[in-house]
Amino acid sequence: MKDLDMNKSIMNYRQVDQVKVHFKLNEGCDDDLIFGQADVSFQQMHILYETIDKMDLSMCSRIYTPAVVAKGPVDFLSQSLKSGAFATMPGHMIYSLDIDIQVGEEHYLFESYSFDNILDILELLDEHNVFINDPLDLKSILRKYQDREKRQQYFDKHYPQMAKTFSLDNPRGVVIAHGGK
């Protein structure tokens, strides 16, 4: 019965249109959301800081689960034993940052699994007087829990209540890590 409940919650998560990226400071590749000195860019899109009406900072959780990609039953068993996927299903929660950039009537929604550089990015946005709507007080939380493990422990303990209070996706979906070849 417990497995059925887990599957039911996975299937009922709210689907949204966030683009999954890494948030980068000053440089990165085309698939990153790059916070440069004058603008925010993603692929061919450039948004000057002075044109941003506001930026909403939020988050979501996702279920992280290992998976095995194999070419048959023998390969599946071999890859499962190598990756430990048999023993670790269904996984654990990971947390993502959401940034919603509002320019006029347009909204640009981004999600990142990485918390790297986020404090420096928020400082840069403050320098450019970009209004950041942070109802979860993530700035303070991220300053206090800069260590990855301590941040994970904090969110494991507090995120369920945050999700209820602020109507956050919990979970938004599943992230599958593929093992094997």
N, C-alpha and C positions, 0 to 999 in steps of 0.2 A: 504493500500500500504506500509506503514512504517513497519508493521509486516513482510511482504513478504521480504523486503530488509534485515531486521535483520536475518531472517531465511536463506536467500541466503548467507550472509556473514558468518554465522555459518557453513554452509555446505561446503563452499569453503576454510576453513582454511587449512594450510599446515600441513600434518601429519609428525611427526618426531619420532625418536627412543629414545628420552630421557627417562631414567629410573626415575620415580618420587620417591624421597626420602626426608628425612630430613638431612640437613648437621649438623653433630654433632662434637664436639670437645672432643677428647680423649676417649669417651665411648658412647655406644649406643647399639641398637639391630641390628640383622642381616640385617634388611631392611633399615638401615641408612647408609649414606656415612660418615664414621668416619675418621676424620683427627687426627691421633695419633701423637706421638712424633717422630716416624721413618717412617711412611708410611700412605697412604690413603687406607682404606679397605672398601669393600662392599661384604657382604656374604663371600664367600671363596676366593675372589680376594684381593690381597695385592699389592700395587704399592709403591715401595720405592721412597722417594722424589728425590734422586739423579738420578733416571731413567726417571724422567718426563722431556720431552723436553720443553713443555710449557703448560700453562693452560689458556684457553679462558674463560673470564667472560662476561656473557651477560644476557639477560632477555627476557621475553615474557609477554603478558597479556593473561588472560583468562576471559571469562564471568562467573561470579558466579551467580547461580540461585538456589533458594530453590525448593525442590520437595517434593511431598507427596507420601509415599508408603502406600497403604491401601488395605483392604480386601473386598471392595465393596463400593457402593455409600454412604451409611450412614457413614461408617468409613472414607471414603475420605473426606466428608464434615467436620466431627469432627476433623480429623487431620489437614485439611487445616485451620480451624478456630484457632486451637491451635498454629500452626506454623506461621500463617500469610502469608502462601505461595500464597493465592489468590491475596492478595493486593500487593505483592512485585515482581511479575513476570515482566520483564525478569531478573532483577538482576542488578549487577554492576560489574565493572572490579576488578580483583585481579591481582597481579603481582608476577611473579616467577623469581627466579634466575636460570640461566643456567651455568653449569660448564662443559667444554669440556677438558678432560685430554688427552694430546697427548704423547704417548710413542712410539717412532719410527713411524711406519705406522699405529699403532692402535689408535683409538679414543674411549674414554669412555665418554658418554654423560649423564649428570644428570640434573634434574630439581627439585627445591625445592620451595614450597610455603612459607617456613619459612625463615625469615631473621635473626633469633636468632643465635647468636655466629659468624656471618659471619665476623665481623671486627676482632675478635680474630683469626679466621681461616686464614684470609688473612695475619695477622701479623705472624702467625706460618709459613705460606708458604714463606713469606719474609725471616724469620730466616733461612729457609732451602734453600734459593736462588732459589726458583722455579720462573721461569719467568711467570708473569701473564700478559696476553694481555687483557687490559681493555679499549677498545676504547670508551665506554660510560662514562668513568670516574666514575664508580659506587662506587669505594672506597671513593672518595670525597663526593659523594651524600649521601652515607650511613653513613658516619661520621657526616655530617651536619644534617641529618634527622633520628636520632636514635629513636625518638618517632614514634610509629606505625601510629598514625593518621596523623601527619605532613608528614610522608613519603608517605602515601596513597594520601594525597592532592597534594603533589609535583608530583607524578607520574600521577595522574588524569589530572593534568594541562599540564605536559611536555612530557609524554610518547607518545602521538600520533605523535608529531614532531620527537621524538627520533626514533620511529618505521619507519617513512618515511626516515629519514636520514641514518639509519643503516640497513634498510631492515629487521626489526624485526617482528616476528609474532604478529599480532594485530587484532583479537585475534588468539591464537593458538587453542583454543577450548573452551569447556564449562565444568565447574565444577558444579556438581549437589550435593547440600546438601540435604540428605534425612531426612525428619522429620518423625514423627510417631513412630511406635513400632520398 
